[in-house]
Amino acid sequence: MSASRALDTARGCALAALLLAVACGGPLGGASDAPPDSRASTTGAELPDDRTVPPRAGHVDLGREGDPSSAPPSRPPSSEPEAIPVPYRGVNLAGAEFGDVIPGSEGRDYKWPTSAEVDYFLAKGMNTFRVGFKWERLQPSAYGELTASYLAKLDALVGYATSKGARVVLNPHNFARYYGVLVGSADVPAAAFADLWRRLALLYADNPRVMFNLVNEPNNMPTEQWVVSANAAIAAVRAAGAGNVIHVPGNGWTGAHSWASSYYGTPNAQAMLDIVDPADNLLFEVHQYLDQDSGGKSDQCISKTIGRERLAGFIGWLRATGKRGFVGEFAGGDNPTCNAAIDDMLASMMEASDVLVGWLWWAAGPAWRKGYPFSLHPEGGQDKPQMKLLDPHLAATKSTL
């Protein structure tokens, strides 16, 4: 798609007016057109530097992509499981994506979340878990087999949580990169990204409680390049016969506040209209933090209403385009301003239940360093302070488990 291409007339006058407002700095504009700093989501674990690389583990071979005519038939989209507003509420379970050593050693370089954590958050009423993993650990070679040992840990966590009635959002936490190279480039073509998702789709097509989050926070790439790669992955998932819900993030770290900004290239508000899903069963995912640059690097929030304000443009875009959205990450520190901002943000998300279907706190997991300000992982048998802010918003979801 050319960044300057005119809107297709089939999108209608309302959509044209929407994008005109974006171009003119109207109500869909973000808080700032300045690019936010990168938030180092995967550096929270206290992992030593004296790491060793173990022998390569066994692998699972699901085969290369073959004749499309031999693919299983497409399945109908899965329906919303419960008739409650914003039905998916929960937390990110981080840890398996931590560390830069590939493949790394479990317990030293990374840690998997546990069933005990799942039980803890289920008891709180959380019914959705976004589980991060590292693409290079799961699939060490492009188009290659999946690592059996790493996959087994992922599959055990998925199986346990979904058996309890929860939803699991699979998330290659790779920032649209593979071994540091951009997806959609000559060295990592969209077909390689699609191959990963084809394999995951074949594994989880029969479990509608599994959702597919294409990747974490694409950034520093042409938005059109990301759209082509996302569409390739979506097509591969559907060709594999999986009707599971797909979460599609935007470029520019998928910030809600910058959904209509242009500092990162073609705005998501325009480019995401070219996302195609034959099953029409996808959600557009945003992340939103409450600090100065929306990067989630500080536990200080800039105002008591900043979450509501930063979500407003994205929510307006969803309503104007008839799309559905999901807030995949949000958080704030434990202080009076942030506590008020989080409470107000939760209220605003519930008010947008006509277009928002879920939210997830960032984050939990056993590998966070002590004192990480956003961690919901209980310490010494005690809840973290922010849990008390989430508790009133979880009563309804207890009935969904």
Steps between C-alpha positions, in 0.01 A plus 500: 500500500639844414500744789333756276243274341147643496236334708294240324155645442342190651616614843236769486478862586514444875840335472628773272394756757674301771833497316464867411472572871814296558694683232397835639592417857142443604367306801672177398846653537731358767632686799818575305652430159841454660607134502494338844810333632512123483372328810728208583225251578728199507774610737327459833645168609800478729708267284875449548753578228688165525262324263562183308329372189375140541491249216219560254174337611278271297251644256147452377461485122169629368628506143542777245206680349361286220229515241232746621234269357596240759454735797226414750171682441461839665315495830233754594605778737471421868235704679537713809490257793294708740240770464671753727661832407874480431504122548879449500677640807832383632876535505814443297700200621858586410829315541542252216604784268764642738871494428702547183681165492360262237387240579596577859451294808171486687539632854810692406409700191123479517218353708160367405195619695353229718163337553504641854501850351213409273304375801573816697369731229205275417395527863510878462261479206749545216398286206757592235879456492737636237799268495821634351762277340807553282460403135866398466468255789183346363618485137880529480507488118264677264249253352647241735370269766379622839719428802326214681614586854407869475172422328414244768525766771286740300245232422480388863427856613242551226335167573480565872357850473245417232391186686403734784283706265750781438605647168868503402643757260812361329758777453837472325658788690732599216413857395451379139857370485671163467859486623482879498400524132171659400213282391412570140859570400701306243669296772181430698220500242137509591481133400733405786276682748197332346666161541529551875132582525397214272671258738342655808160503329526128422572434867219711646226508236287268713523717812286815459621625840838570342543840333780592261684831568714533188800666666589748772530870413622540139718811473752689287377354173271617220143442611424352157773241553336393823156482335630267227660272762192501722275414207729212404481360853122540515460323165722214621298461819172481310644265234598268787133476594523707818211733578661632820483870585805687368644810671664744257731767649594818319832654413670755727495271806120475445435796731138600531607863543683497165257290295441793265850649520742504207842519668549125439373511140149443367268526802349179632162672469547486123719195439310259724200538271690279257514207743303210352351207689289252299332390824433855622605398849774737607567771755729802471734505797646809665723559801479806720714621788447809707846651538641799311583327171254208523799267516430330833849577630383711793255427781386864495178595319466848354136555603200329654321481164788426265395141428153602389644780289756281326244231416240742363630524144533125457152441639364762261674326209348165597152650505545686173631195315291225660808322639555333837793571730699353787732674747780246524719687749443779750643582842590773745694535823367487854451868585194727533511643148550161334239334718243757391614476136475120496155505654384759247657308212323181604172692515560644152569155356178368647314799355638398158367145525324546166843478330753385762482132590792460741786639705813350654725640771875505441621274658550192717739206491759347731806661338442867581764661716383594847361849499391512135225761541239340273533137608184332626692191608417459872789516746499324835142393448390862469321665209678782321346844566357544148290186540259692717433732205421209270291299746174698454522444125543123524184393682303457176766285333505246782178365355673433168740238639 
